[in-house]
Amino acid sequence: MSQTTNVRDAGDVLTLEEIRNLAKDSVKPAETLMNVVALIAGRFKTDVCSVYLLEPDRANLVLAATLGLRPQCVGTLRMALSEGLTGLVAELVRPLAVDHAKKHPRFKYFHEAGEDEYRGFLGVPLIDRGVLQGVLVVQTIASRTFREDEIRMLVEAAAQVAPVVSEARSLDQLIEPVLEKLWSLARNLWWSWDHDSVALFRDLDPVPWRQLNHNPISLLGEIPLAGIERRAAELVLHSRINYAFRRQREYLEADRTWGARHAGVLRPRPVAYFSAEFGLHESVPIYSGGLGILAGDHIKSASDLDIPLVGIGLFYGQGYFRQRLDNNGWQQEEYIQTDVNQLPMEPAIGANGEPVAIQIETRTGFIRARVWRMKVGRCDLLLLDSNVEGNAPEDRELTSRLYGGDGRIRIRQELLLGVGGFRALKAMGITPGVLHLNEGHSGFAVLEAILNRMHEEGLNFDAAVTDVSREVVFTTHTPVPAGHDRFNSDLIEEHLGPLRESLGLSRDRLMDMGRENPGSKDEDFCMTVLGLRVARRANAVSALHGEVSRAMWKGLSGKPEDRVPIGHITNGVHVPSWLAPQMSRLYDRHLGAAWQQHSAEARIWEGIENVDDGELWETHLSLKMRLLEFVRARAMKQAELRDEPSEERIRLGNVLSPDALTIGFARRFATYKRANLILADIEKLASMVNDPKRPVQFVFAGKAHPLDEPGKKVLQQIAHMMRDSQFADKFVFVEDYDINVGRHFVQGVDVWLNNPRRPLEASGTSGQKVVLNGGLNLSVLDGWWAEAYDGRNGFAIGTGRTHTNMNVHDTRDGEDLYRVLREEVIPLYYQRDRDGLPRGWIKLMKRTIRTLGWRFNADRMVMDYTLKCYVPAAGGTSSDMRATL
């Protein structure tokens, strides 16, 4: 419904005197324009006011100032004069008023501007001394018919603004260059693994940087333009900003890359990498733990190597829970809504030029979702969000929380991830050459891919399955039976019934695709079974996990255990994301300037042996001190939130000693990970931590699943150690484990403790991050450590043998943990020479870096996936001679 709005006389809209005053108060024309649009929007009673300036080529417009559109678009939103209504104003050089913009034939949607809801449009040309300088635009949410006198008023206001615009153009200040470059950095998560960019944002304003969870978009939104300019001048940041911006451009535009050489076949048909969570940075809370961190590291390394890969996940509006412990040490969960405007996301735009929206039919109605796009270096990450109009209330909440709710919520999330994710790719005009399912959560994607192939090529179901299977890579991550999602036949029929009918399958035929024993009517549908049945290539995530997986799923293939077609690609970690800047600079000096581009090559790491022992040790001690300061600050804050007495807060500000052997433990508090194994013998533990000559101290972090009561009890045991007089200064639990906490831990501990009940750790990657920073692992021979430990690059708990009796198993491991600490770890750490250096310890540090740094990093992992899975799946191998039957 159109509306009209009364405004005051033309002289009240904007006067020459007001322009002069605004210019007088502003340092630069760019600031004057920002003040002008705010004033016009207020006077004219519009929701948006924007100024677009004509670029020097006089063929394009650039957004120079706005109130109402997304501020980060200033300087980056460009359009040709032949595009959109604003371009039409410049093209015709006359005013244009439209009551409903989307109905006009020249309307063009610019997704990055955030102008979805605006209908009323009025644009007038900015002309100075007879020459077109740009366009002044006002917009309204409601449809609005602009009267002749209103149009005249805006034309007169534009005449007052035009000289400022002309000055800005003549000075080549169409936009604020510093702000443009900072926004360019902030909108691509490449900054999060570039130490120079991180330091740049931190130095702009260190206190808000910490308070805003290291989020550059929030930071730039809080600091006024004048404040950014002042800060940049004070700290001489302009050259650093230019350097970071130029390096980002060079990174994104490079074409002589590993991927260009080895994965060209994926360029037209990229890898579609599905995962239920992505751990990219602490400011993007769409992850809970290891699976998400692994997925985040995978997509980052794919970017670094230039592997054509698109990530597909869900946008969790409340993320995973924030953790707080009450006064009794019991975990409390809190969920906080995430502001999408504070994240580096924008609506994904489809092949039709419109924002992507998908819907999935179920027996009880449609589930709808919009799609966000996030830039992760060279890669895109697509995130589906069900909080949209048209969804039932329960479905609007469907993607609000990660790993929350019952089986019905879980299957709807997984339907959205798999089927919805595949449809989002198709809507964007992306035809994947490989479907990589990171765990079974996204398994339904293969059913949609099969249906798509049937329609495209006129195939029947069985033929389409054969075709699609060649392109599917399936990675299983858990040897724990409870970790594999299963759904009963009623849930499957409710949610996949319409898709099943389109595929031409009976209910039993579909159920059998997810059953270990086809035909077993009482057996539920297992997502992992679906993935393994359809994928031509399936892998576990460590050598030992491969053995466990082949034994677990041997019934599916009917082959002997050693011939079950499940291989392994051992996980690795993204080096730039987890390596401390101090260690990075040390490596730069001794491994060569370009070492990071070759970090998956063993020869690169040989240089660590040439590092002076004292230099390596001092670097480690500085990181250790940083960890202790972080832990103390967090402990004091935790006590404050619990209203603990001031003397307790003071005490917590002095816990932990930089001279004591510091052991770290941080991971999910599932019972099989046995966080409390170190508590098996309290007397022995007390004697170790309180030894005045060779003390030991522990830092813990981790979350228990909200429904895992046994896990919460283990966590409570650890928390109570902070209140025990024997251990109070030597045990600290850091609440709300996230990427930031993990980063401090892995960079600063002396020893990383990992003692799961073998063989239940599929891989584990936290200890790999410790390796990069010079820490040593003390671990059960499980997961990655079972293939990494060589007897001289860390410490092992047990011999790799297990026992059928779980209590006997745990008792043995507990005894061996104490033995290794007393006989190996503690003596070696405190054995010092006359310079105070633990030469034997440093020798182990160097060996662990040299032997493990190249093997257990994500570049090696992604290279393995590319050469052994992606390129063959996409039909890009130059030779593959199979043995004759």
VENZIWO-V930392 format. One record per residue. N is the residue number from 1. RES is the residue in one letter. OMEGA is omega in whole degrees, -180 to 180 (NA if undefined). Layout:
# VENZIWO-V930392
n/res/omega
N/RES/OMEGA
N/RES/OMEGA
This chain:
# VENZIWO-V930392
n/res/omega
1/M/-178
2/S/178
3/Q/173
4/T/-178
5/T/178
6/N/173
7/V/-178
8/R/-179
9/D/-177
10/A/-179
11/G/179
12/D/-179
13/V/178
14/L/180
15/T/179
16/L/180
17/E/179
18/E/178
19/I/-180
20/R/180
21/N/178
22/L/180
23/A/-180
24/K/-179
25/D/-175
26/S/179
27/V/-173
28/K/177
29/P/180
30/A/179
31/E/179
32/T/179
33/L/178
34/M/179
35/N/180
36/V/-177
37/V/178
38/A/-179
39/L/-179
40/I/180
41/A/179
42/G/-179
43/R/-174
44/F/178
45/K/177
46/T/-179
47/D/-178
48/V/166
49/C/-176
50/S/173
51/V/175
52/Y/-178
53/L/178
54/L/-180
55/E/-177
56/P/180
57/D/179
58/R/178
59/A/-176
60/N/175
61/L/176
62/V/177
63/L/-176
64/A/180
65/A/180
66/T/165
67/L/179
68/G/173
69/L/-177
70/R/-176
71/P/-179
72/Q/178
73/C/179
74/V/179
75/G/-178
76/T/179
77/L/-178
78/R/178
79/M/175
80/A/178
81/L/179
82/S/-175
83/E/167
84/G/-179
85/L/180
86/T/176
87/G/180
88/L/176
89/V/180
90/A/-178
91/E/-178
92/L/-176
93/V/175
94/R/-178
95/P/177
96/L/178
97/A/-179
98/V/-177
99/D/177
100/H/-170
101/A/-174
102/K/-180
103/K/-179
104/H/-177
105/P/179
106/R/-180
107/F/173
108/K/-178
109/Y/175
110/F/-169
111/H/-175
112/E/-176
113/A/-178
114/G/-175
115/E/-175
116/D/-168
117/E/-174
118/Y/-177
119/R/-179
120/G/-176
121/F/171
122/L/179
123/G/177
124/V/180
125/P/174
126/L/-174
127/I/177
128/D/-180
129/R/175
130/G/-177
131/V/179
132/L/180
133/Q/-178
134/G/-178
135/V/174
136/L/-174
137/V/168
138/V/-179
139/Q/178
140/T/177
141/I/179
142/A/172
143/S/-176
144/R/175
145/T/-178
146/F/-180
147/R/180
148/E/-179
149/D/177
150/E/178
151/I/180
152/R/179
153/M/-178
154/L/176
155/V/180
156/E/176
157/A/180
158/A/179
159/A/178
160/Q/-177
161/V/-172
162/A/179
163/P/177
164/V/179
165/V/180
166/S/179
167/E/180
168/A/-179
169/R/-179
170/S/178
171/L/-178
172/D/180
173/Q/179
174/L/179
175/I/176
176/E/-172
177/P/-180
178/V/-179
179/L/179
180/E/-177
181/K/178
182/L/178
183/W/178
184/S/177
185/L/-173
186/A/-174
187/R/176
188/N/-175
189/L/172
190/W/-178
191/W/-171
192/S/176
193/W/174
194/D/-173
195/H/-180
196/D/180
197/S/177
198/V/-180
199/A/180
200/L/179
201/F/180
202/R/-176
203/D/176
204/L/177
205/D/-170
206/P/-175
207/V/176
208/P/179
209/W/178
210/R/-177
211/Q/-178
212/L/175
213/N/176
214/H/-178
215/N/-176
216/P/179
217/I/175
218/S/-179
219/L/-179
220/L/178
221/G/-177
222/E/-176
223/I/177
224/P/-180
225/L/180
226/A/179
227/G/178
228/I/179
229/E/-179
230/R/-179
231/R/179
232/A/179
233/A/-178
234/E/-175
235/L/-179
236/V/-176
237/L/-173
238/H/-179
239/S/178
240/R/178
241/I/179
242/N/-179
243/Y/-179
244/A/-180
245/F/-180
246/R/179
247/R/176
248/Q/178
249/R/-179
250/E/179
251/Y/-175
252/L/-175
253/E/-178
254/A/179
255/D/176
256/R/-173
257/T/177
258/W/-180
259/G/179
260/A/-180
261/R/-169
262/H/-173
263/A/-179
264/G/-179
265/V/-179
266/L/-176
267/R/179
268/P/-178
269/R/-171
270/P/173
271/V/171
272/A/-173
273/Y/-177
274/F/175
275/S/-179
276/A/179
277/E/177
278/F/177
279/G/-175
280/L/-178
281/H/-177
282/E/-179
283/S/179
284/V/-168
285/P/179
286/I/-178
287/Y/175
288/S/-175
289/G/-169
290/G/-179
291/L/-179
292/G/179
293/I/178
294/L/180
295/A/178
296/G/178
297/D/180
298/H/-176
299/I/177
300/K/179
301/S/175
302/A/176
303/S/-178
304/D/-179
305/L/-177
306/D/172
307/I/178
308/P/-174
309/L/175
310/V/177
311/G/177
312/I/180
313/G/178
314/L/175
315/F/-179
316/Y/-175
317/G/178
318/Q/177
319/G/173
320/Y/-172
321/F/169
322/R/-173
323/Q/171
324/R/175
325/L/177
326/D/-176
327/N/177
328/N/179
329/G/-178
330/W/-177
331/Q/173
332/Q/-178
333/E/177
334/E/180
335/Y/-176
336/I/-179
337/Q/179
338/T/177
339/D/-177
340/V/-180
341/N/179
342/Q/-180
343/L/-180
344/P/-177
345/M/173
346/E/179
347/P/175
348/A/-177
349/I/-177
350/G/179
351/A/179
352/N/180
353/G/-179
354/E/175
355/P/-177
356/V/173
357/A/-180
358/I/174
359/Q/-178
360/I/180
361/E/172
362/T/179
363/R/-176
364/T/178
365/G/-177
366/F/169
367/I/-177
368/R/178
369/A/167
370/R/-175
371/V/175
372/W/176
373/R/179
374/M/179
375/K/177
376/V/-174
377/G/179
378/R/-174
379/C/172
380/D/172
381/L/179
382/L/-177
383/L/-179
384/L/-174
385/D/-176
386/S/-179
387/N/-176
388/V/176
389/E/179
390/G/177
391/N/171
392/A/-179
393/P/-179
394/E/-179
395/D/174
396/R/179
397/E/-171
398/L/-179
399/T/-178
400/S/-175
401/R/178
402/L/177
403/Y/176
404/G/174
405/G/-174
406/D/-178
407/G/-179
408/R/177
409/I/-178
410/R/-178
411/I/178
412/R/175
413/Q/-176
414/E/173
415/L/180
416/L/-180
417/L/-175
418/G/-178
419/V/180
420/G/180
421/G/178
422/F/180
423/R/177
424/A/177
425/L/-179
426/K/180
427/A/180
428/M/179
429/G/180
430/I/175
431/T/-176
432/P/174
433/G/-179
434/V/170
435/L/178
436/H/-180
437/L/-180
438/N/-175
439/E/-171
440/G/-175
441/H/-175
442/S/-173
443/G/-178
444/F/179
445/A/-177
446/V/179
447/L/177
448/E/178
449/A/178
450/I/179
451/L/180
452/N/180
453/R/177
454/M/-179
455/H/-176
456/E/-171
457/E/178
458/G/-177
459/L/169
460/N/-174
461/F/-175
462/D/179
463/A/179
464/A/177
465/V/180
466/T/-180
467/D/-177
468/V/-177
469/S/180
470/R/-174
471/E/-175
472/V/172
473/V/-178
474/F/178
475/T/176
476/T/-172
477/H/-174
478/T/173
479/P/-179
480/V/-176
481/P/-178
482/A/-178
483/G/-179
484/H/-175
485/D/177
486/R/-179
487/F/-180
488/N/-173
489/S/180
490/D/178
491/L/179
492/I/-178
493/E/180
494/E/-172
495/H/-179
496/L/-179
497/G/180
498/P/178
499/L/178
500/R/-179
501/E/178
502/S/178
503/L/-180
504/G/-177
505/L/171
506/S/179
507/R/-178
508/D/-179
509/R/178
510/L/180
511/M/-179
512/D/178
513/M/-180
514/G/-180
515/R/174
516/E/-179
517/N/-180
518/P/-179
519/G/179
520/S/-171
521/K/-176
522/D/-175
523/E/179
524/D/179
525/F/-178
526/C/-178
527/M/179
528/T/178
529/V/178
530/L/-179
531/G/-179
532/L/-179
533/R/-172
534/V/-174
535/A/173
536/R/-179
537/R/-180
538/A/-178
539/N/167
540/A/-171
541/V/169
542/S/-179
543/A/180
544/L/179
545/H/175
546/G/178
547/E/-180
548/V/-178
549/S/179
550/R/177
551/A/-177
552/M/-172
553/W/-177
554/K/-180
555/G/-178
556/L/-174
557/S/-177
558/G/180
559/K/174
560/P/-174
561/E/-176
562/D/179
563/R/176
564/V/-172
565/P/172
566/I/178
567/G/175
568/H/168
569/I/-174
570/T/-179
571/N/173
572/G/-177
573/V/-179
574/H/-171
575/V/-177
576/P/-178
577/S/-171
578/W/-180
579/L/178
580/A/179
581/P/180
582/Q/178
583/M/178
584/S/179
585/R/177
586/L/179
587/Y/178
588/D/-177
589/R/-170
590/H/180
591/L/-179
592/G/-173
593/A/-176
594/A/-174
595/W/-176
596/Q/179
597/Q/-179
598/H/-173
599/S/178
600/A/179
601/E/-175
602/A/-174
603/R/-177
604/I/-173
605/W/179
606/E/-178
607/G/-179
608/I/-180
609/E/180
610/N/180
611/V/177
612/D/-179
613/D/-178
614/G/180
615/E/180
616/L/-178
617/W/180
618/E/177
619/T/178
620/H/-178
621/L/178
622/S/178
623/L/178
624/K/179
625/M/177
626/R/177
627/L/-177
628/L/178
629/E/178
630/F/-178
631/V/179
632/R/-179
633/A/179
634/R/180
635/A/178
636/M/179
637/K/178
638/Q/-180
639/A/178
640/E/179
641/L/177
642/R/-180
643/D/178
644/E/-177
645/P/-177
646/S/-180
647/E/178
648/E/178
649/R/179
650/I/179
651/R/-179
652/L/177
653/G/-179
654/N/180
655/V/176
656/L/-179
657/S/177
658/P/-180
659/D/-176
660/A/173
661/L/-174
662/T/-178
663/I/-178
664/G/177
665/F/180
666/A/179
667/R/178
668/R/-179
669/F/169
670/A/-173
671/T/-177
672/Y/177
673/K/169
674/R/177
675/A/-178
676/N/179
677/L/-180
678/I/180
679/L/-174
680/A/-180
681/D/-174
682/I/-179
683/E/178
684/K/-180
685/L/180
686/A/-180
687/S/179
688/M/-174
689/V/-177
690/N/175
691/D/-176
692/P/-179
693/K/-176
694/R/-176
695/P/177
696/V/178
697/Q/-172
698/F/171
699/V/-177
700/F/171
701/A/178
702/G/179
703/K/170
704/A/176
705/H/-177
706/P/-178
707/L/-176
708/D/-179
709/E/178
710/P/178
711/G/178
712/K/179
713/K/176
714/V/179
715/L/180
716/Q/177
717/Q/-180
718/I/-179
719/A/-179
720/H/179
721/M/179
722/M/-179
723/R/179
724/D/-175
725/S/180
726/Q/-171
727/F/-168
728/A/-178
729/D/-174
730/K/177
731/F/175
732/V/174
733/F/179
734/V/-177
735/E/172
736/D/178
737/Y/175
738/D/-177
739/I/-180
740/N/177
741/V/180
742/G/180
743/R/179
744/H/-178
745/F/-173
746/V/-180
747/Q/-171
748/G/-176
749/V/171
750/D/-175
751/V/176
752/W/-178
753/L/179
754/N/-176
755/N/176
756/P/177
757/R/-178
758/R/7
759/P/-172
760/L/175
761/E/-176
762/A/178
763/S/-172
764/G/178
765/T/-176
766/S/179
767/G/176
768/Q/178
769/K/178
770/V/179
771/V/-177
772/L/-175
773/N/174
774/G/176
775/G/180
776/L/180
777/N/170
778/L/-167
779/S/167
780/V/180
781/L/-179
782/D/177
783/G/-176
784/W/-176
785/W/179
786/A/179
787/E/-177
788/A/-173
789/Y/179
790/D/179
791/G/-179
792/R/179
793/N/180
794/G/-175
795/F/-179
796/A/173
797/I/-180
798/G/-177
799/T/-177
800/G/178
801/R/178
802/T/177
803/H/-178
804/T/177
805/N/-174
806/M/-180
807/N/177
808/V/179
809/H/-178
810/D/180
811/T/179
812/R/-178
813/D/178
814/G/179
815/E/-178
816/D/176
817/L/179
818/Y/-178
819/R/-179
820/V/177
821/L/-176
822/R/-170
823/E/-175
824/E/-170
825/V/-174
826/I/180
827/P/-177
828/L/-179
829/Y/-175
830/Y/176
831/Q/-174
832/R/175
833/D/-175
834/R/176
835/D/-179
836/G/-179
837/L/175
838/P/-171
839/R/180
840/G/179
841/W/-179
842/I/177
843/K/177
844/L/178
845/M/-178
846/K/-179
847/R/-179
848/T/177
849/I/-175
850/R/-174
851/T/-173
852/L/-176
853/G/-178
854/W/-174
855/R/-170
856/F/172
857/N/-170
858/A/176
859/D/177
860/R/-179
861/M/-177
862/V/173
863/M/178
864/D/178
865/Y/-177
866/T/-175
867/L/-174
868/K/-178
869/C/-170
870/Y/-177
871/V/176
872/P/-180
873/A/-180
874/A/179
875/G/-175
876/G/180
877/T/-179
878/S/175
879/S/177
880/D/-178
881/M/-180
882/R/175
883/A/179
884/T/-179
885/L/NA
